[in-house]
Amino acid sequence: MIINLNSEIKAVCFDLDGTLVEECYPNAQIDRRYLAGNFILNLLSNMIQANGYERAEELLLEYLDINIYWDYSDIIKHFKLDEKLALLWLRLWHKKNLIVMQRNVDLAYELHQAGYGIYVISNNPHLGCLLKMERAGLAGETGKGIVEGVFGSNFGLGQKMQRSFWTRVLDDIPCAPHRLAMVGDNPLEDAEVPMSVGVGQCFLVKADGCLTEVGQPV
């Protein structure tokens, strides 16, 4: 096993972007017109326009402004898009633009087989999490697999940089925070903030792909 877990750790949480999947080329997900620079929204905007909506992009931006904790599935439903077709295009986008960080995916499977609970905690909305988990080979289209819980932006009502996000997520994990470990790539979101709310261990993905443990704050 490529990480050394303390004896009290019972479950391990994984980030998605930069941890289980990464972009095929820099800024593959960035479209600065949209909240969080999410390029997939451009894809959905095009589908909305093709579905007969005029001012599709403007309507989508208005929807995002009103519905802060949106999910892709909400957009598909609100604009009456063909769900199967939308999911097909979303899957094709993920296949084209994201690659799997196999070392960390293998770690998740190894930990699962060793009896640890596996969770995904991400800034992506729930459907975005499921699509990236599917791309990583951790779950099928039903979202079922080795992962016991998936917590995205619309569940935690925010982003991982916020303590309130972590508080909401940790309240829904049937394991005390000090018995959880976190694996991610962002020093603030995947180490400093979760440790501040009691997460027991945090490991960061370094530039060479290796994991290093972050020391507990003094």
C-alpha positions as CSV (number, residue, x, y, z in Angstrom):
1,M,0.0,0.0,0.0
2,I,1.4,3.4,-1.0
3,I,0.1,5.2,2.1
4,N,0.5,4.5,5.8
5,L,-2.7,4.9,7.6
6,N,-3.0,5.3,11.3
7,S,-4.6,2.5,13.2
8,E,-7.7,4.4,14.0
9,I,-8.5,5.2,10.3
10,K,-11.6,3.3,9.1
11,A,-12.5,5.1,5.9
12,V,-10.6,7.0,3.1
13,C,-12.1,9.9,1.1
14,F,-10.8,10.8,-2.3
15,D,-10.9,14.0,-4.3
16,L,-11.6,13.7,-8.1
17,D,-9.8,16.3,-10.2
18,G,-6.1,16.0,-9.9
19,T,-6.5,12.9,-7.8
20,L,-8.5,10.2,-9.6
21,V,-8.8,11.9,-13.0
22,E,-6.9,14.7,-14.6
23,E,-7.2,16.8,-17.8
24,C,-5.7,15.5,-21.0
25,Y,-4.4,19.0,-21.7
26,P,-4.3,22.2,-19.6
27,N,-7.6,23.9,-18.9
28,A,-9.7,21.3,-20.6
29,Q,-12.5,22.1,-18.2
30,I,-12.2,25.9,-18.3
31,D,-14.7,28.2,-20.0
32,R,-14.5,31.5,-18.2
33,R,-18.1,32.5,-19.2
34,Y,-19.5,30.1,-16.7
35,L,-19.5,29.6,-12.9
36,A,-16.2,27.9,-11.9
37,G,-15.1,28.0,-15.5
38,N,-17.0,24.8,-16.3
39,F,-16.7,24.1,-20.0
40,I,-19.4,21.4,-19.8
41,L,-21.9,24.1,-19.4
42,N,-21.0,25.3,-22.9
43,L,-21.9,21.8,-24.2
44,L,-25.3,22.0,-22.4
45,S,-25.9,25.5,-23.7
46,N,-25.5,24.2,-27.2
47,M,-28.0,21.4,-26.5
48,I,-30.5,23.9,-25.0
49,Q,-30.2,26.0,-28.2
50,A,-30.7,22.9,-30.3
51,N,-33.8,22.1,-28.2
52,G,-35.5,25.3,-29.5
53,Y,-34.6,27.8,-26.9
54,E,-33.5,31.3,-28.1
55,R,-30.9,33.1,-26.0
56,A,-29.9,29.6,-24.7
57,E,-26.6,30.8,-23.1
58,E,-28.3,33.8,-21.4
59,L,-31.1,31.6,-20.1
60,L,-28.6,29.1,-18.7
61,L,-26.6,31.8,-17.0
62,E,-29.8,33.2,-15.4
63,Y,-30.7,29.7,-14.2
64,L,-27.2,29.3,-12.6
65,D,-27.5,32.6,-10.9
66,I,-30.8,31.7,-9.3
67,N,-30.0,28.0,-8.5
68,I,-26.6,28.3,-6.9
69,Y,-26.2,24.7,-6.0
70,W,-27.2,23.3,-9.4
71,D,-26.4,19.9,-10.9
72,Y,-26.2,18.9,-14.5
73,S,-29.2,16.7,-14.0
74,D,-31.2,19.8,-12.9
75,I,-30.2,21.7,-16.1
76,I,-31.2,18.7,-18.2
77,K,-34.6,18.5,-16.5
78,H,-35.3,22.3,-16.4
79,F,-34.6,22.8,-20.1
80,K,-36.3,19.5,-21.1
81,L,-33.3,18.0,-22.8
82,D,-33.2,14.4,-24.0
83,E,-31.6,12.8,-20.9
84,K,-30.1,9.8,-22.7
85,L,-28.6,12.0,-25.4
86,A,-27.3,14.5,-22.9
87,L,-25.6,11.8,-20.8
88,L,-24.1,10.3,-24.0
89,W,-22.5,13.7,-24.9
90,L,-21.4,14.2,-21.3
91,R,-19.7,10.8,-21.3
92,L,-18.0,11.4,-24.6
93,W,-16.7,14.7,-23.2
94,H,-15.2,13.0,-20.2
95,K,-13.7,10.3,-22.3
96,K,-12.1,12.8,-24.6
97,N,-10.9,15.4,-22.1
98,L,-10.0,13.4,-19.0
99,I,-7.5,10.6,-18.3
100,V,-7.4,8.3,-15.3
101,M,-4.8,8.6,-12.6
102,Q,-4.5,4.8,-12.3
103,R,-2.1,4.7,-9.4
104,N,-4.7,6.4,-7.1
105,V,-7.6,4.5,-8.5
106,D,-5.7,1.3,-7.8
107,L,-5.1,2.6,-4.3
108,A,-8.8,3.1,-3.8
109,Y,-9.5,-0.5,-4.8
110,E,-6.7,-1.8,-2.6
111,L,-8.1,0.1,0.4
112,H,-11.6,-1.2,-0.3
113,Q,-10.3,-4.7,-0.4
114,A,-8.5,-4.2,2.9
115,G,-11.8,-3.3,4.5
116,Y,-11.7,0.6,4.5
117,G,-14.8,2.5,3.5
118,I,-14.3,4.6,0.4
119,Y,-15.9,8.0,-0.2
120,V,-15.6,10.7,-2.9
121,I,-15.7,14.4,-1.8
122,S,-15.5,16.9,-4.6
123,N,-16.3,20.4,-5.8
124,N,-18.2,18.8,-8.7
125,P,-22.0,18.6,-8.6
126,H,-23.3,15.1,-8.0
127,L,-23.8,14.0,-11.6
128,G,-20.3,15.4,-12.4
129,C,-18.9,13.2,-9.6
130,L,-20.6,10.1,-11.0
131,L,-19.4,10.8,-14.5
132,K,-15.8,11.2,-13.3
133,M,-16.1,8.2,-11.1
134,E,-17.3,6.2,-14.1
135,R,-14.4,7.6,-16.2
136,A,-12.0,6.4,-13.5
137,G,-13.6,3.0,-13.4
138,L,-14.8,3.3,-9.8
139,A,-18.5,3.1,-10.7
140,G,-20.9,2.4,-13.5
141,E,-23.7,4.6,-14.7
142,T,-25.8,3.8,-11.7
143,G,-23.2,5.3,-9.4
144,K,-22.8,2.0,-7.6
145,G,-19.4,0.5,-7.1
146,I,-16.8,0.4,-4.3
147,V,-17.7,4.0,-3.2
148,E,-20.0,4.1,-0.2
149,G,-20.8,7.8,-0.5
150,V,-20.5,10.7,-3.0
151,F,-20.5,14.3,-1.7
152,G,-20.4,17.1,-4.3
153,S,-21.0,20.8,-4.3
154,N,-24.8,20.6,-4.3
155,F,-24.7,18.3,-1.3
156,G,-22.3,20.2,0.8
157,L,-23.8,23.5,-0.4
158,G,-20.5,25.0,-1.3
159,Q,-16.9,24.1,-2.1
160,K,-14.2,22.2,-0.2
161,M,-12.4,25.4,0.8
162,Q,-15.3,26.2,3.2
163,R,-15.5,24.7,6.6
164,S,-19.3,24.7,6.4
165,F,-19.1,22.3,3.3
166,W,-17.0,19.8,5.3
167,T,-19.3,20.1,8.3
168,R,-22.3,19.1,6.2
169,V,-20.5,16.2,4.5
170,L,-18.9,14.8,7.7
171,D,-22.4,14.8,9.4
172,D,-23.5,12.4,6.7
173,I,-20.6,10.0,6.9
174,P,-21.1,7.2,9.5
175,C,-17.6,7.5,10.9
176,A,-16.0,10.0,13.3
177,P,-13.9,12.6,11.5
178,H,-10.7,11.5,13.3
179,R,-11.2,8.0,11.8
180,L,-11.2,9.5,8.2
181,A,-8.3,10.0,5.9
182,M,-8.4,12.3,2.9
183,V,-6.5,11.9,-0.4
184,G,-6.4,15.0,-2.7
185,D,-4.2,17.4,-4.6
186,N,-5.1,20.8,-3.1
187,P,-3.3,21.8,0.1
188,L,-6.1,24.0,1.3
189,E,-9.2,22.0,0.3
190,D,-7.8,18.5,0.8
191,A,-5.7,19.1,3.9
192,E,-5.8,22.4,5.8
193,V,-9.6,22.8,5.9
194,P,-10.5,19.1,6.5
195,M,-7.9,18.8,9.3
196,S,-9.4,22.0,10.9
197,V,-12.7,20.1,11.3
198,G,-11.1,17.0,12.7
199,V,-10.2,14.7,9.7
200,G,-7.5,12.4,11.0
201,Q,-5.0,12.1,8.1
202,C,-4.5,13.9,4.8
203,F,-2.4,12.9,1.8
204,L,-1.6,15.1,-1.1
205,V,-0.7,14.1,-4.7
206,K,2.6,15.7,-5.6
207,A,3.8,16.8,-9.1
208,D,5.5,13.4,-9.6
209,G,2.2,11.6,-8.8
210,C,3.4,10.3,-5.5
211,L,1.4,10.8,-2.3
212,T,2.8,12.6,0.8
213,E,1.2,12.9,4.2
214,V,0.5,16.4,5.5
215,G,1.4,17.1,9.1
216,Q,-1.3,18.0,11.6
217,P,-1.5,21.7,12.4
218,V,0.2,22.8,15.6
